Amino acid sequence: MKHSLLARPIQAIGFSLLISFTSFAAAQGASNAPVSLVVPFAPGGSVDLVARAVSEPLAKELKSTVVVDNRPGASGSLGALHTIRSTPNGKTLLLGSTSTISVRPLLEPPPGYDPAKDLTPLNLTAGVPHVIVANPSVPASNIKELIALAKSSKDSLSWGDSGPGTPHHLAGQLLAREAGIDLLFVAYRGTSAVVTDLVAGHVQVSSVEMGVALPYIQNGRLKVLGISSLERNEALPDVPTVSEQGVEGYNIQSWFGFFAPSQTPAAQVKELTDALKAAVSSEQAIQALNQSGLEAINQSGPEFQEFLKREHAKWSRAIGK
């Protein structure tokens, strides 16, 4: 009987130690887990290029493994929802963009998330202008000739895009509206798929981020018709803007930035913000971004939040909300 009475506290101590060890192991497991950078589009597009440019410098800052997790679908909504529904422990970050954060939430049907409520902005990382490019077989060498071709053709020119509500799609809608032409919109799951079919001649024209289009322009597999920003780009200094060519005020650019789930603790938000700030300012990241035709921005805190408000207002006006 004495032995059984003594066994109870010993068993209790053992059980308590087991719980403590399990909790410690779980905490250690969470802290050692890799940081996932969710890219809500297929590999090869500008969002993917930004993630890969920043991943290695960020891993050095966090002293942790960082992996790029491509989750394409629904114009970026699937990847955004995956991030929002993940455990808010700083281990799953979304690389948001113009499409996912500023445009898609304004469109029908609702994407199932509200960036202002469901995500915490960490770092406005990079930006890039778009260029309007065509398959070399298209008999137009600039925007004026493209508009004339569209107006004289019996069939609508085919325009490839990354899905409804993406900047690629809105770029075509805006051009069609302002120039008074008809375009046949063909949706893909990502920019790389658009470019693949554009090069193959399955679609004729598109608006693509400078970083993605530049290698194809340089090797002659695509021809550039105009720069989509309001200013010429130093990468293609002799190419006039779309606005210069008669579509006044035409301005399509993309931005990219990192977000965490909204319930992420403040201490982890600060750690991630500081780490991203350092990573994006590293020579390695800046060089990788520049090589891809992207420009590092590297803003956080109130600057990033004010930027998001301006973008929301701009796209609300453009979409008619």
Salt bridges, closest charged atoms under 4 A:
ASP48 OD2 - ARG52 NE 2.93
ASP69 OD2 - ARG71 NE 2.72
GLU108 OE2 - LYS321 NZ 3.84
GLU178 OE2 - ARG177 NE 3.31
GLU209 OE1 - HIS168 NE2 3.00
GLU244 OE1 - ARG232 NH2 2.94
ASP274 OD2 - LYS270 NZ 2.73
GLU306 OE2 - LYS309 NZ 3.54
GLU311 OE2 - LYS314 NZ 3.33
